[in-house]
Structure formats: structure tokens, C-alpha cells
Amino acid sequence: MVLRARTISRTLASERHDREGHCLGVHDDDILDFDFVEDATGETPGASRPAPPAPPRTGGDEPPRGPGRPGLDTRHLTPLLRLVGVVGLAVALIVLLALWAEGCAGEDDQAAYTDYAESIGAIGADSAKIGDDLATLLTTAGLEQAELETKLGGLLQQQQLDVQRATELGAPGAAFPAHEYAVQALELRASGLQGLLTVFRATKDAKDASVAGERLATQARRLTASDVVWKDLFQTGLTASAEESGVEVTAPASVFVENPDLYSPSSMSAIWQRIHGASTGGTPTGLHGSGLAFVRATPSGVQLSTETETTITVSTDLGFEVGVTNTGEEQEVQVQVTLTIPKQPNPIVKKGTIDLIDPGETKTVVFSDFPDVPFGEGTTIQVSIEPVAGETNTANNSAEYPVVFTLTP
């Protein structure tokens, strides 16, 4: 028999009574009923129950499940797998989008650098042309002060326009520091041109050519410095920034001063003196002259002789060097040199120019590209120097050198 206790609520009043703090007493047995009923199993209380049967083994060494251990509920597995798949797909899409964006950014960077290099390259090329024009102006025979000031002022305006174009040009973000150096180089060139013009005007009535030449050379140093800034700071900086951005670009060159000797104090002094001498009118004063110093075949280095025949081995890089010496007492400019090889039906004629040569100085003119020389027969190489203004002795301005061209030494 099992004792069952049942709590019976009698009335709402008694529940209120309990809530008000009255406790049940031992004599309140009218509230508790105790029924003795017979257990459905027919077992006597306290008797031990037989152990439940062991679960059947499924084979192998799998241990039996403990009593009451739940099995895997596959109803929750499918949604989980779906969630994992969705997350994986989302991650893959994000990675692909990132790669696509990176590729697009790389293409944009390449296009930006390419466009910038072309634009700044055009400005640099125009500035370099101004440098060539300046050298030509300063080495023009018979140049007078008024013509110099007019043409030099025009070159200055062109260079100032290049500065403005470069300043307004947009550069890729990483290339901006390098771009600033390009602008500085162009500004140095404009400043140097302005300085030359100012000094030429200020020394118009001066008498000391050495002082004038030193002042002019000081201004010209800005032109030389501009080439250093462009090459060492702009070109190097642009190349480095392009590499950091993962793009390929060739930093454009721009050389303003091709011949630094032209702007030395002694050279500028001679230029100043020549211009002022021409400005006074009349014939050139002082001793003027030029002469052939040597003629050599290259790359062999064999020096030609006017008295004995020289055998010259022909190669794809065959050329000739002609040495010219200023035999006078004045600076000479735009000295013209001509080399001729007689040949039928048309002779081979090459021309070269020495921009400027100081008294006592020897300079070399190089001639190249001789693919069709006459082989196996005696011929001559004729070299002549056009007389400079005021030159009276031209006996040493030309010569003929007997030679034989051969394919084998």
C-alpha cells in the first residue's frame, strides 16, 4: 500500500486565512485526507525492482548507451548545414568582390600614372627644346644686344608657360611629391632665363667682360641645377612611387643644358664680349681662325694621314672623328665642318657643327652611319671647315686623306 497525501482547499475564506498568517495545526486533519490505495504494480513498498534489460548491442566495440541517453536529432542538423553554406557563400562573394575591386583599382592606378607621365613628359620635352633654343641663340654669329633681348624674352615666356601647365597638372596621389620636384625644376629654368636677361640688360654699357661673364654664369647655374632636380628628385621619385603603387611607368627625362661648358664664366664672358662687339657694328676685330687638328676612324682609332694611304676595316659602327682647333684669339660659334667620301653616282656627304669654341680650344665633331662606302679601291676622305667671320688664313681649314676600305683587317 502507498500513502498518498492530498491537499484539499476548502473555501476561499480558508485560503485568505492562510495568507493572513494562520498556520495549520495538528488538529486540522479535516484539511488533509490520507487514502491508502493499492499500488497498480502490486509491489510491496521497499521491495527492489528487477534491473531493466540491457539494450541490444549493435556489433563492434561500441559501448552501450546509458539509460535515458537521447539519440541524435537530425531535425536540427539540416538548417545548420544550410546556415553554414550561406555563410560560406557570403564569404566567397566578399573575397571575390575584394579581388575585383583591387584589380579595378590597379587598372585605374596604371591608367592614371600613364596619363600623367605622358602629360608631364610633353611639358618636359618643350622645356628641353627651350634649352636647345637658348644654346643656339647664344652661339649665333653676329648676334646683337637688341636681338638677344627680344629672343631671350620670348624663351622666358615659353618657360613660364611650362611652369603654369605643370602647376595645373594633376598627379596621382602617391606621385604628388615627385611632381612638386618637376615644378621646381621648371621654375629654376624660368628663374635662370630671367636672370640672364636681367644681367644682359644691366651690363649693356659695361666695360669689364670678366665681371659680366661671372654674373651671367651665376644665373646660368640655376639652369644646370634644374637638370639635377629633374633627374635625381623627380624621375627617381616618380619611379619609386609607381613601384609602391604596383604600376609600371617610365619617368620622362628633360635636359635643359646639353653642354655645361657653354655656361662657364670664361665662356659666358666671351659670349658677352662677342655680342657687344657685334652691337657696335663694323667688321670683327682681333685674330680669328680655325684649323684641322686630326681625323680618326672609329672604333679602331686609326688616325688618317694626308701623305700615306690608310686601310680602314669597315664595320657596322664605322665612323670618323674630326678635331677642330680655334687658332684665333676670339671665341667662335657655329663652326661648320663637312666630311665627304667621293662615290659614284652620288658622293657621301656628312655635316656637323661646333656650337661654341674658345681660343686655343680643340673640339671634336663625330660622324657616323657609313653603310655604303666604296670597297677595294683607293679613294679619299675630304674634310673642310667653313671659315669663321674675320678669318683670313684658311690654309689649314681643309685636307684630303687617301684611304682604302676593306671588310677584313
LOFIVEX-893239 format. One record per residue (C-alpha): residue in three letters; x, y, z. Coordinates in steps of 0.2 Angstrom, whole numbers, padded with zeros to 4 digits, always signed. Example, Ala and Ser with C-alpha at 12.3 -4.5 7.8 and 13.67 -1.06 7.14 Angstrom:
ALA+0062-0022+0039
SER+0068-0005+0036
// end
This chain:
MET+0000+0000+0000
VAL+0006+0018-0004
LEU+0002+0033+0006
ARG-0004+0047-0004
ALA-0007+0065+0003
ARG-0019+0076-0005
THR-0021+0094+0000
ILE-0039+0100-0002
SER-0043+0118-0002
ARG-0059+0120+0006
THR-0065+0138+0003
LEU-0058+0154-0002
ALA-0060+0160+0016
SER-0048+0147+0022
GLU-0035+0152+0009
ARG-0037+0170+0014
HIS-0035+0164+0032
ASP-0019+0156+0027
ARG-0012+0171+0018
GLU-0016+0181+0034
GLY-0003+0171+0043
HIS-0013+0157+0052
CYS-0004+0141+0051
LEU-0011+0124+0050
GLY-0012+0115+0066
VAL-0010+0096+0070
HIS-0029+0095+0073
ASP-0033+0102+0056
ASP-0035+0084+0049
ASP-0051+0089+0041
ILE-0040+0098+0028
LEU-0028+0083+0024
ASP-0035+0067+0018
PHE-0024+0051+0018
ASP-0030+0037+0007
PHE-0022+0020+0007
VAL-0024+0013-0010
GLU-0017-0002-0018
ASP-0002+0001-0030
ALA-0005-0004-0048
THR+0011-0015-0049
GLY+0006-0025-0034
GLU+0023-0022-0026
THR+0026-0020-0008
PRO+0034-0004-0003
GLY+0053-0006-0001
ALA+0054-0021-0012
SER+0068-0020-0025
ARG+0064-0019-0043
PRO+0072-0030-0056
ALA+0085-0021-0067
PRO+0080-0016-0084
PRO+0086-0027-0098
ALA+0102-0021-0106
PRO+0100-0013-0124
PRO+0105-0024-0138
ARG+0122-0022-0145
THR+0124-0017-0162
GLY+0141-0025-0165
GLY+0159-0020-0164
ASP+0166-0012-0148
GLU+0153+0002-0147
PRO+0149+0004-0129
PRO+0131+0003-0124
ARG+0121+0019-0122
GLY+0117+0024-0104
PRO+0100+0023-0098
GLY+0090+0038-0104
ARG+0103+0045-0117
PRO+0095+0053-0131
GLY+0099+0049-0149
LEU+0105+0062-0162
ASP+0090+0073-0168
THR+0093+0076-0186
ARG+0079+0088-0187
HIS+0090+0102-0182
LEU+0105+0097-0192
THR+0099+0102-0209
PRO+0095+0120-0205
LEU+0113+0121-0198
LEU+0121+0115-0213
ARG+0111+0127-0223
LEU+0117+0141-0212
VAL+0135+0136-0214
GLY+0133+0135-0233
VAL+0125+0153-0234
VAL+0139+0160-0223
GLY+0152+0151-0234
LEU+0144+0158-0250
ALA+0144+0176-0242
VAL+0162+0175-0238
ALA+0167+0169-0255
LEU+0157+0183-0263
ILE+0166+0196-0252
VAL+0183+0189-0256
LEU+0179+0189-0275
LEU+0172+0207-0273
ALA+0188+0212-0264
LEU+0199+0205-0278
TRP+0188+0213-0291
ALA+0189+0230-0283
GLU+0208+0228-0281
GLY+0210+0223-0299
CYS+0200+0238-0304
ALA+0210+0250-0293
GLY+0226+0243-0300
GLU+0220+0246-0318
ASP+0215+0264-0313
ASP+0232+0267-0305
GLN+0241+0261-0321
ALA+0230+0272-0332
ALA+0232+0287-0320
TYR+0251+0285-0320
THR+0252+0283-0339
ASP+0242+0298-0342
TYR+0252+0309-0330
ALA+0269+0303-0337
GLU+0263+0307-0355
SER+0257+0325-0349
ILE+0272+0329-0339
GLY+0284+0322-0352
ALA+0276+0334-0365
ILE+0280+0348-0354
GLY+0297+0342-0350
ALA+0301+0340-0369
ASP+0295+0358-0373
SER+0306+0364-0359
ALA+0321+0355-0366
LYS+0318+0362-0383
ILE+0319+0379-0375
GLY+0336+0375-0368
ASP+0342+0370-0385
ASP+0335+0386-0392
LEU+0344+0396-0379
ALA+0361+0387-0383
THR+0358+0391-0402
LEU+0354+0409-0398
LEU+0370+0411-0388
THR+0380+0404-0401
THR+0373+0413-0416
ALA+0387+0423-0425
GLY+0384+0441-0427
LEU+0371+0441-0413
GLU+0367+0459-0407
GLN+0361+0465-0390
ALA+0343+0470-0396
GLU+0340+0454-0405
LEU+0347+0444-0389
GLU+0335+0453-0378
THR+0320+0450-0389
LYS+0323+0432-0392
LEU+0328+0428-0374
GLY+0312+0437-0368
GLY+0302+0425-0379
LEU+0311+0410-0372
LEU+0307+0416-0354
GLN+0289+0417-0358
GLN+0288+0400-0366
GLN+0296+0393-0350
GLN+0284+0402-0338
LEU+0270+0394-0348
ASP+0278+0377-0345
VAL+0278+0381-0326
GLN+0260+0386-0327
ARG+0255+0370-0336
ALA+0264+0359-0324
THR+0257+0368-0309
GLU+0239+0365-0315
LEU+0243+0347-0320
GLY+0235+0334-0308
ALA+0247+0320-0302
PRO+0242+0303-0294
GLY+0241+0304-0276
ALA+0257+0294-0272
ALA+0266+0304-0286
PHE+0262+0321-0280
PRO+0279+0324-0270
ALA+0289+0319-0286
HIS+0278+0331-0296
GLU+0282+0345-0285
TYR+0300+0342-0289
ALA+0296+0343-0308
VAL+0288+0360-0305
GLN+0303+0366-0295
ALA+0315+0361-0309
LEU+0304+0371-0322
GLU+0304+0386-0310
LEU+0323+0385-0309
ARG+0324+0386-0328
ALA+0312+0401-0329
SER+0322+0410-0315
GLY+0338+0406-0324
LEU+0332+0414-0340
GLN+0325+0429-0331
GLY+0342+0431-0323
LEU+0352+0430-0339
LEU+0340+0443-0347
THR+0342+0454-0332
VAL+0361+0453-0332
PHE+0362+0456-0351
ARG+0352+0472-0349
ALA+0361+0478-0334
THR+0378+0476-0342
LYS+0374+0483-0358
ASP+0385+0498-0356
ALA+0398+0489-0345
LYS+0417+0488-0350
ASP+0423+0473-0340
ALA+0419+0457-0349
SER+0426+0446-0335
VAL+0414+0453-0322
ALA+0399+0452-0334
GLY+0404+0434-0338
GLU+0404+0429-0320
ARG+0387+0437-0317
LEU+0380+0428-0331
ALA+0387+0411-0326
THR+0380+0413-0309
GLN+0362+0415-0316
ALA+0366+0400-0328
ARG+0369+0389-0313
ARG+0351+0388-0310
LEU+0349+0380-0327
THR+0361+0367-0323
ALA+0354+0364-0306
SER+0336+0361-0314
ASP+0343+0346-0323
VAL+0349+0339-0307
VAL+0332+0342-0298
TRP+0323+0334-0313
LYS+0333+0318-0314
ASP+0338+0315-0296
LEU+0322+0320-0287
PHE+0308+0320-0300
GLN+0312+0305-0311
THR+0318+0294-0296
GLY+0303+0299-0285
LEU+0291+0295-0299
THR+0299+0278-0302
ALA+0298+0274-0284
SER+0280+0279-0281
ALA+0275+0269-0296
GLU+0283+0254-0289
GLU+0275+0256-0272
SER+0258+0258-0281
GLY+0261+0242-0291
VAL+0262+0250-0308
GLU+0275+0252-0322
VAL+0279+0269-0329
THR+0294+0277-0337
ALA+0298+0293-0329
PRO+0301+0306-0343
ALA+0318+0314-0345
SER+0321+0333-0348
VAL+0338+0340-0351
PHE+0339+0359-0352
VAL+0358+0361-0353
GLU+0366+0349-0365
ASN+0383+0357-0364
PRO+0388+0364-0347
ASP+0404+0372-0354
LEU+0393+0384-0363
TYR+0388+0392-0347
SER+0405+0393-0338
PRO+0412+0410-0333
SER+0425+0411-0347
SER+0413+0405-0360
MET+0399+0417-0354
SER+0412+0431-0354
ALA+0417+0428-0372
ILE+0399+0427-0377
TRP+0395+0444-0369
GLN+0411+0451-0377
ARG+0406+0444-0394
ILE+0388+0451-0393
HIS+0394+0468-0388
GLY+0407+0469-0401
ALA+0393+0464-0414
SER+0382+0478-0407
THR+0394+0491-0411
GLY+0394+0487-0429
GLY+0408+0486-0441
THR+0420+0471-0445
PRO+0426+0459-0432
THR+0441+0464-0423
GLY+0456+0453-0416
LEU+0463+0437-0424
HIS+0450+0424-0429
GLY+0454+0407-0436
SER+0451+0388-0436
GLY+0461+0373-0441
LEU+0460+0354-0443
ALA+0469+0345-0429
PHE+0466+0327-0433
VAL+0454+0314-0442
ARG+0452+0297-0434
ALA+0442+0282-0440
THR+0432+0274-0426
PRO+0430+0262-0417
SER+0448+0257-0422
GLY+0455+0274-0418
VAL+0467+0274-0433
GLN+0472+0292-0437
LEU+0472+0296-0455
SER+0487+0304-0464
THR+0487+0316-0479
GLU+0503+0308-0485
THR+0501+0289-0484
GLU+0486+0278-0488
THR+0477+0271-0473
THR+0467+0254-0474
ILE+0451+0256-0465
THR+0441+0240-0459
VAL+0423+0243-0462
SER+0410+0238-0448
THR+0393+0242-0444
ASP+0398+0255-0432
LEU+0411+0264-0443
GLY+0413+0282-0440
PHE+0425+0297-0440
GLU+0431+0310-0428
VAL+0437+0327-0434
GLY+0446+0338-0422
VAL+0445+0357-0424
THR+0456+0370-0415
ASN+0452+0388-0413
THR+0468+0396-0419
GLY+0462+0413-0416
GLU+0461+0425-0401
GLU+0442+0426-0400
GLN+0428+0414-0396
GLU+0420+0406-0411
VAL+0402+0400-0413
GLN+0393+0389-0425
VAL+0408+0382-0434
GLN+0403+0371-0449
VAL+0413+0355-0453
THR+0410+0344-0468
LEU+0416+0327-0472
THR+0415+0320-0490
ILE+0419+0302-0497
PRO+0419+0303-0516
LYS+0407+0289-0524
GLN+0398+0286-0540
PRO+0384+0290-0543
ASN+0382+0301-0528
PRO+0396+0305-0515
ILE+0393+0303-0496
VAL+0392+0319-0488
LYS+0391+0322-0469
LYS+0389+0339-0460
GLY+0392+0344-0441
THR+0393+0359-0431
ILE+0403+0365-0416
ASP+0391+0377-0406
LEU+0405+0386-0397
ILE+0424+0385-0396
ASP+0435+0396-0386
PRO+0453+0402-0391
GLY+0465+0388-0391
GLU+0452+0375-0388
THR+0450+0359-0398
LYS+0433+0351-0400
THR+0428+0335-0409
VAL+0414+0333-0422
VAL+0408+0314-0424
PHE+0402+0307-0440
SER+0393+0291-0441
ASP+0382+0279-0452
PHE+0393+0274-0467
PRO+0384+0258-0474
ASP+0389+0261-0492
VAL+0407+0265-0493
PRO+0417+0260-0509
PHE+0426+0244-0506
GLY+0443+0238-0513
GLU+0448+0254-0522
GLY+0458+0269-0517
THR+0448+0284-0513
THR+0449+0299-0501
ILE+0441+0307-0486
GLN+0439+0325-0488
VAL+0437+0336-0473
SER+0434+0355-0473
ILE+0430+0369-0460
GLU+0420+0384-0466
PRO+0430+0399-0462
VAL+0423+0409-0447
ALA+0419+0428-0448
GLY+0435+0438-0449
GLU+0446+0423-0453
THR+0460+0427-0466
ASN+0471+0412-0466
THR+0461+0397-0472
ALA+0476+0386-0477
ASN+0473+0374-0463
ASN+0454+0373-0465
SER+0453+0358-0477
ALA+0463+0342-0481
GLU+0461+0326-0491
TYR+0466+0309-0484
PRO+0469+0294-0495
VAL+0461+0278-0489
VAL+0456+0260-0494
PHE+0440+0252-0487
THR+0441+0233-0484
LEU+0430+0220-0475
THR+0444+0211-0467
PRO+0459+0218-0457
// end
